[in-house]
Amino acid sequence: MHLTNHHLTNFIFSPLLIMILVPIITAMTTEVDPLVMIHHGCYISAASVFFLAFSTTIPACILFVVFLSIGEAIWSPRLYDYTCSIAKEGREGTFMALASAPLFLAKLPVGMISGYLLSKYCPEEGPRDSKTMWLIIGLITASSPIMLTLFWGYISKKEEDAVETEYNG
């Protein structure tokens, strides 16, 4: 397999950033509700894609990886924290498995959509329009944090109800 600078950036730079940022961000935000951190981190991760929708230069690729890593460093550890906090005692493993299910289930449709977008906007021969491809990916990606915002009252109310029930029950 031929590794380009983009592959090296993705394989080395992103994990390195995440390893550095996760403990720092987690330590600085221990008093912030995990659901709030997930919400903010999702927006940052989703916004990262738009750097490539506007430019496909090396600096845009670096900004994409940096912002994606920052977003992931914010939301990812807090997802586990949130999942454990809403799990009933003794059911944490089941809740953790269910929290991972969307990532697993998304792999098939993401693979199909990726293949279609690549063949349509970045064919091996002919004109390429990778910015449009990244714009489409960005809009799809932005749907998650936008849905979190739209359903915030319902999602955060469920958490408050669970805490109240646990406290009173």
BELBELVEN-V543173 format. One record per residue. N is the residue number from 0. RES is the residue in one letter. D_CENTER is the distance of its C-alpha to the mean C-alpha in Angstrom with 2 decimals. Layout:
{{N;RES;D_CENTER} {N;RES;D_CENTER}}
This chain:
{{0;M;26.83} {1;H;26.97} {2;L;24.36} {3;T;23.80} {4;N;22.76} {5;H;19.32} {6;H;19.02} {7;L;20.38} {8;T;18.03} {9;N;14.97} {10;F;16.69} {11;I;18.23} {12;F;16.78} {13;S;13.04} {14;P;14.00} {15;L;16.79} {16;L;14.83} {17;I;12.52} {18;M;15.85} {19;I;17.46} {20;L;14.99} {21;V;13.93} {22;P;17.58} {23;I;18.37} {24;I;15.67} {25;T;16.26} {26;A;19.99} {27;M;19.92} {28;T;18.10} {29;T;19.78} {30;E;21.54} {31;V;18.55} {32;D;17.60} {33;P;14.49} {34;L;13.55} {35;V;13.99} {36;M;11.77} {37;I;8.86} {38;H;9.88} {39;H;10.26} {40;G;7.21} {41;C;5.23} {42;Y;8.20} {43;I;8.25} {44;S;5.16} {45;A;6.73} {46;A;10.01} {47;S;9.87} {48;V;10.76} {49;F;13.80} {50;F;15.43} {51;L;16.15} {52;A;17.30} {53;F;19.93} {54;S;20.90} {55;T;20.72} {56;T;22.50} {57;I;21.78} {58;P;20.99} {59;A;18.39} {60;C;16.81} {61;I;16.95} {62;L;15.41} {63;F;12.50} {64;V;12.01} {65;V;12.83} {66;F;10.53} {67;L;7.45} {68;S;8.97} {69;I;9.88} {70;G;6.68} {71;E;5.63} {72;A;9.31} {73;I;9.33} {74;W;7.15} {75;S;7.49} {76;P;11.30} {77;R;11.74} {78;L;10.44} {79;Y;13.36} {80;D;15.54} {81;Y;15.11} {82;T;15.70} {83;C;18.79} {84;S;20.02} {85;I;20.33} {86;A;21.76} {87;K;25.53} {88;E;27.38} {89;G;27.71} {90;R;24.88} {91;E;21.97} {92;G;21.70} {93;T;21.61} {94;F;18.90} {95;M;16.74} {96;A;17.46} {97;L;16.65} {98;A;13.26} {99;S;12.51} {100;A;14.24} {101;P;11.67} {102;L;9.86} {103;F;13.49} {104;L;14.75} {105;A;12.35} {106;K;13.74} {107;L;17.05} {108;P;16.30} {109;V;13.68} {110;G;16.48} {111;M;19.04} {112;I;17.37} {113;S;16.67} {114;G;20.30} {115;Y;21.62} {116;L;19.92} {117;L;21.05} {118;S;24.52} {119;K;24.87} {120;Y;23.59} {121;C;24.11} {122;P;27.18} {123;E;29.15} {124;E;32.05} {125;G;32.37} {126;P;30.48} {127;R;26.75} {128;D;24.47} {129;S;21.11} {130;K;20.27} {131;T;20.60} {132;M;18.43} {133;W;15.57} {134;L;16.38} {135;I;16.13} {136;I;12.75} {137;G;11.64} {138;L;13.40} {139;I;11.95} {140;T;8.30} {141;A;9.75} {142;S;11.25} {143;S;8.67} {144;P;9.08} {145;I;12.61} {146;M;13.39} {147;L;12.42} {148;T;14.85} {149;L;17.40} {150;F;17.57} {151;W;17.26} {152;G;20.97} {153;Y;20.85} {154;I;17.87} {155;S;19.19} {156;K;22.72} {157;K;22.06} {158;E;21.04} {159;E;24.17} {160;D;26.32} {161;A;25.30} {162;V;26.14} {163;E;29.34} {164;T;30.41} {165;E;29.92} {166;Y;31.92} {167;N;34.66} {168;G;34.83}}
